Amino acid sequence: MLPDLLMRRGAEQAGKTAIIVTDVGEITFGEWDRRANATARALIDRGLSPGDRVALVFGERDWIDYAVAWCGVLRAGCVAVPLSERLAPAEIDYALKDCGVVQTISKESSAELSANDPAPVRRGLEPDKLAQIIYTSGTTGQAKGVGATHANLAYGADARHRKLAHSRHFLHAFPIGTNAGQAMLINSLDASPAALTMPMFTPGRFARLIEIYEVGTVFVVPAMAIQLLNAGVHERHDFSSVRLLGSTAASLPPSVAAGMAKAFPKATIVNYYTSTEATPAQTVMIVDPARPASVGRPSQGGDLRILTQKGETAKPRETGEVWLRSPAGNRVYYGDRQATDRVFRDGWVRMGDLGYLDDDKFLYLVDRESDVIKSGAHKVSTIQVEAALHEHPAIAEAAVAGLPHPVLGRVAGAAVVTRAPVTPAELRTFLLDRLAPHELPSRLVFVAELPKNHLGKVVKPRLLDLIGPADTLPGRK
């Protein structure tokens, strides 16, 4: 169990730095262990029972206090509900009510959770017991609470073989309350290097931290990768220390992956594909010019399959639903049996994406099942249109959605952020060689920024409002 892992590191590596938050402070494993134990004791003294839900509402300046509270909640046998203070008050209130939170811990209240009894606390730490409920990003609808057991969270953690041993520090800037953020928290417990993070991501500050700390491992999401490239920070900073750069939360557009390979010339660029529901199942792809759009093959003992609409195994290069099989205990939607039965089946997790396997069983994503644009007799992949837009040197960011059309049903619409002057006519001409006629955006809108959530994912309902109604493409009826 993860609390046991902290207890062991607190005993064996008490003076080793575990987490550094720039301009805020740092914590050793010994201090982390002591404070987590005091928090657990305080929660028990307050009368919390095993299984009680405890919300953890923290900001990115508070990674240290959050890490202490999270481990303390688990040691007390309670269920942690991580939430970012960046969320709207209504979103936080929804989560609190949805899973029946009985206690909320924040930066201010965490200081009050201390106890003088140093006796180790270890209550209710059983593999099949619920340990955490984390809420999905809600980019296309209402966020869902995804429950994970202790066994699920601890899968792959091994005190004898620490990950990322090539690094003294690993760097990330992921928000608290996200699946990516939780992966970094587990890395903090399980990996060899110290975790290094920052209160808020900016390309320049991120780049300076890499240089100052000679960071060996860097984790980003595609939105951060795009910002780093757009800012050209690799031209002003030394990234030669980086040996591994991992991107998660969404697939990297091929042109962005290629750009990151140039910006980090000594690093292996790795694309990770998973979801809050599927973790720890994932596919891993070392970026390969021969397969620029692939998100790889399963890792960590997981499995992958593509199913047709009839529920049959798809043939190579036949598009179907993507399913991953978790090597650990399945997660569930908290309090939603119907949704759980629809998504989680016999160890398999329905990803909500369409994709296909090539002859060597590498996975290629076509689109989110809900995002595919059915335009007349055609189906248009928003991922493919976005990738084509990203190839234009003037485009900094691009997002595509389906717009209502009176004849075709829906057509593609795009919102783009530019880094250099370009006209809609120039972009359409550029896309003619890269997209089929039915894939060309009916409407192109230039915006200062894309509507995103706190992890940098585009919020599609807000994107549709931004793009507006479809225009008629030349040559289309």
N, C-alpha and C positions, 0 to 999 in steps of 0.2 A: 504494500500500500504506500501511496505517496507520503503521508505523514510519517510513516516508519523510515522512509528514505531520508527525510529531513532530520529525523532524530539521529540516524546513523551518521550523517554528514556533520551534524552539530557536535557529535562526540569525537569523530575522527579528524575533522577539519574545522575546528571551532574558529580559528583565526583567519580562515580563507574568505576573501570577499565573494559574496554570492550575487548581489545586485547593486548596480550603480545607476543612479538617476542624476543626470548632469544638472548642476546648479542647485541640487536638492540635498543629496547625501548618498550614503552607501550602507550596506548591512552585511555582516559576516554570517556564516552558517550557524555559529554558536549563538549569536544574538537573535537571529531569526528563529531558531529552535526554542530559545528561552521565552521570547515574546509570544510565539504561537502557543506554547504550553500555558502561559499565563492567561491568554485570551480564552483558551478552551476551558480552563478552570473557572474563569469569571462567568462564562456563559452557563456552565453547569450550576454555579452558585446562584445565578439569577432564575433558575428553575426551568431552563430549556431542556426538553426531552429529546432522546434520539429520534431522528427523522424530522424534527422541526426545521422549517425553511427559514434561512437567514439571508436577507438581501445585503449585498456588498456594493455600495454606491460610492465610487471613487473616480477621481480624475487621473490623468496621466502623470501629474506631478507626484501622485500618491502611490506609485507602484510598490514601494517598500511596505508602507502600511497596509496596502491591499494584500500583498503576499503573506504578511503576518496574519491578517484576519482570515484569509481563505484557509490557510493550514490550521488555524485555530478552530474554525468552524468544523472542519472535517475531523479533527481530533476529538471534538466534543460529541461526535456521532450525529451532527446535524447536517443539513443539506445546504450547500452554498449556492446562492443565486447571484452571479456576477452581473453588474449593471454599470454602464458608463454614465458619469454625471453629464456627459454631452447629450444624452437622450433628452427628448422633450419631456416635461413633467407628466404629460398624459401617457407617454410610453412607459415611464417608470411606474406610474400608478397602475397601469394595466397589468404589468408583470407582477407587481406586489399582490394584487387581488387574484390574478389568474392562478398562481401556485400557492396561495395561502401563507404568505410570509408572516411570521410572528415576531421577528426582530430585524431591524435595519441597522447596519453598521456603516458609518461614513468616516471621513478623515477626522471630523470633530469628535465623534463618539468613540472612535477606536482607542483614543488615549485613556478613556475611562475603564476599558476592559483589561484590568490587570489584577493579579492575585499573588499573594505572598507565598503560597504553598508551592514549592518547586517539584513536588512529586510528579513524575511523568503521567500525562493524561492520554488514555487510549481507549475510547469508548465507542462501541458499535462499528469498528473497522472490519467489516466482513465483505468479501469480494463481491457478493451479489446485492449488497445494500446500495440504495441510491445515494450518490455523493454530491451531485451537482445538477442544476437545471440552468441551461444557458439558452438565451433567446436568440432566434435567427435574426438576420439583418432586416427582414421585412421590406425588401426593395420592391416587391410586387404586390404586397398585401399585408395583412396583419401578422406580426411576428408570432412564432410558435415557440413554446418552451420545450427544449430537448433535454431529456433526462439521461444521465450517464452514471453507471455504477463505479465503485472503487476499482474493480477489475478492468473495466473499460479504460478509465483514466490512466491506470498504471501500466497498461500493456506496453511492453518493450523497454520499460525502465529496468536497468541492470546496474547495480552498484559496482559490479566487477569490471564492466566495460563502459566507460563514460564516453558519450558522444562528443564530436567536434574537438577531439584532442589536439588537432593542429592549431588551435586558437588559444589565445589568452583572454580574449573578449569576443562575444558575439553581440552584434548590434541589431536592434529593431526599434520601430516606433509605432507599434500596434496598440490600438486602444484597449483598455480594460473592458471586459464584457463581450468580447468577440472570440470566436473559435481560434482565430490566429493568435490573439493575445494569450489565450489559455495554453496554446502550444508553446509559447515562449515562457510562460510561467513554469510549465513542466520541464522545459529545457533548463531553466534556472535551478531546478532541483536535481536534475539527472545528468546534465552535460558537464564536461570538464571545465570550460571557460566560464568566466563571470559574465553575467548578463549586463549589457549596457543599453540604456534607453534614455529618452529625452521627453520633456513635458509636451512638446509639440513639434511635429515634423515640419522642417523646412529644408529644401535641398542643400543650401549652403551650410547650415549647421550640421546636417547629417554627414556631409562630405568632410567637414572639419573634424568631426569625431573619429571618422575612419582614419584620418591622417594622424591625429594626435595620439590615439590609443593603438595605432597599428593593428587595427581590427582584422582578424582572420576570417570571420564568418559574418555575412550580412543577410538579413531577411527583409524582404519588401513585399508589397502588393503591387499589381500592375500600375495603379495610379501613381504610386511613389516612383516606380521605375521611369514612367513617362515624365514626371516632374524633374527627376535627376537629369535625364537626357535633355529636356527642354532648357534647363538652366545651364547646361554645359559645364557642370562642376568638375567633370573628369579632366577638363582642359586646364584647370587651375589647382587641382589637388592630386596628391600621390595616393593611388589606390593599389599600389603594388603588393601591399600586405595581404590583400583579400584573396583567399584561396577557394572560398565557396560563397556563391551568391544564390540564395533561394528565393523564388517568387511563389506566393500562394494566394488563396482566396478567389482567383480567377485565372484563366489562361492568358499568357503573354501574347500579344499580337506578334507575329513573326518578325516584323520590322523592328519592334521594340526589343525583342530578344537579341536580334543581331546587333542593335545599338549597344545593349548592355555588355555583350561579349567584347566589343571594341573599347568600351569605357572601363572595363575591368579585365585587362588583358591576361592576367595571371590566374583568374578565377574560373572555376567550373560553374557554369550557369545552369541551375536546376529549376525546372517548373514542377510544382507539386499540385495535384488535382485531388480535391476531396470536398467535403461539406461538413457542416456542423452535425448533420445526421449520421454521416458515414464514418467519421473519425473513430478509430485510427486507420481504417481502410483508406488507401490512397494510391494514385498512380504517380510515378516519378519519371521525369524525362530530363536527361542531360541534353541541353539544347544542341541540336545536330542540324547543320545546314542541309543535310540530305532529307531530313524530316522536319522542316521548320514549323509546321503547324501541329505536330503531334504533342500530346500530353503524356505519352509514355505507356508504361506497363505497370501492373500491380507490384507493390512492395510490402514488406513487413508481414509476409504470410497471408496476404489478402488474395482476392480473386476478382475477375472481371468478366462480364458477359454483356452481349447485346441481344435484346429480344425484339422480335417483330411484333406487329399489332396483334397477331394471333398467339403470342406468347411463345413462339418457337425461336430457337437459336438462329440468329442471323448469319448469313454467309459472309465471307470476307468482302469488305467494301459495301455491304448492304447496310443502309441506315436503319437504326432502331433505337429503342430505349436503352440507356446506359444503366447498368446495375453493378454495384461493388459489393463484395462480401467481406465483412469485417472479421478479422482473426480473433477479435475479443468479443465480449458479450455485446449484443445489440443495444443501441440506444432506443429510446421511445419518445413519442410526443406526450408530454405530461398532460394527463387529464383528457386526452383525445384518442380514444380507442379506435374510432373509425379511420382517422388519419394515420394512426400507427399501422393498422392492418393494411392500408393502401401502400405505404412506403417501406415498411419493414417486413420481410418475409423469409423465414427459415434461415436467418443469418445474412440474407441479402438486403441491400438498401437501394431503393429506386432513387436515382440521382436527380430526376426531373430534367435531364438533358438528352438530346438526341446525338448520336454519334455512330461511328463505325470502326471496325478493326481492319488494318491492312493485312497482307499475307503473312507478316511476321508478328501479328497480334499487337501492334502499336495502336493506341487509341487516338482517334481524331474526333473532336467535338464539332458538331454541325451547328447547334444552337440550343438555348434553353427551350424546352418543349413549349412553354408558354409564350416565348418570344418569336418563334417561327412565323413568318409573314406568309399567309396564304393569299397569293395575288393571282386571281383568275385561276388558271390551271396549274400554276407554278407554286413552289414553296421557296421562299427566300430566307437565307441565313443572315441574321443581323451580324453575327461574328464575322462572316466572310466580307460583308460590305464594310464593316468597321476596319478590318485588316487592310482592305484596299485603300481606304481613305488615309490610314496611317502611313502608307507608303509615300504619300505626297510630302515633299520636304517642307511645305508651308503649314502642314497640319500638326498641331501640337497634341490635340485630343479629339476623339470622335465618338459619337454614340448614335445608334440607329434604333428606330422603333417602327412598328406598323401603324400607318395612318388610315382611317376609314376612307373608302373610295366608292362612289355610287355604282360603278360598273364592275370593278375588279374585286370588290370586297375590301381589300387592304393593299396598300403599296408602301414602299420603304420611304421613310423620312429621316433626315440626318441633322444633327446639331454638331457643329465643329468649332473648336477653339484654334485659332491660327497663331503662328509665331512669325509669319511674314505675310505681306499682302498677296491675296489671290482672289480671283473673281469666281462666282458660281459657274460661269461659262468655262473657265479654265479647268475647274475641278471636274465638270462633266466630261470635258474632252479627255482629261487624264484617265477617268474611270472607264471610258469606252473600250479601252484595250484590256481592262482587268475584270469587267463584270458583264454579264449577259444583259440584254435590254430590260428584262423584267426585274433585274436586281438594282438597276440605277435608281438612286434616290429621286422621288418625285418632288421633294422639297428639301432644300439645303438652307439651314439657318446658321448664321454666324453669331456666336455668343461669347461673352467674356469668360464664363466658366460653366461647367456642366453641373446639374443638380446631383449631389452625392450624399450618401450617409456618412457616419463617422468613421467608417473603414475605407472610404474612398470608392464605394460601389455606386454606380449610377442608379438613381431611383426612377424606374420607368414611368410610373404615373405622372410624375413631375416633368419628365422629359417630353411626354406627349403634349402636355400643356405648353411647353416651351416651343416645340416645333410648329404647332398649329395645324391647320387643315392642309390636305394634299393639294399640290398643283398638278396640272396636266402635263405630262412629259411630251416633248416633241415626238410625233409618230405614234402616240398612244391615243386610243379612242376611249 
